Amino acid sequence: MIGYVTLGTNEFERAAAFYDALLSGLGAKRLFTTERSIHWGKRPGVGMLAVYKPYDGQPATAGNGVMVAIGVRGREQVEAMHARALGLGASDEGAPGSRGEGFYGAYFRDLDGNKLCVFTHEQAAGQ
């Protein structure tokens, strides 16, 4: 399935500090670092998140309709990650809450305007 997702940044060091602090709450760490990219994850090649300086030299922009969703374990982790992101300077795009059919999530934009969601799926009783 998905090996990694990339987000563009115009301020590489600022983005690096944001994601170092945010993703440490999930046990993720830097796996690869180059002069223009950093990949975070728990192991190489599986579910990594990366920030990049665009290769074409043009400014990075947040895509309209593009969002990265990060699965976590339970409501408490959704709430903690959302609060951590806002504390690191992210902007709120939707407070933690139920969004129907066992989906509980929260939304924010990182320091470059990229939209992210942290979520959990909850099983109904008896499933």
Secondary structure, 3 states (H helix, E strand, C coil): CCCEEEEECCCHHHHHHHHHHHHHCCCCEEEEECCCEEEEECCCCCCEEEEECCCCCCCCCCCCCCEEEEECCCHHHHHHHHHHHHHCCCEEEEEEEECCCCEEEEEEECCCCCEEEEEEECCCCCC
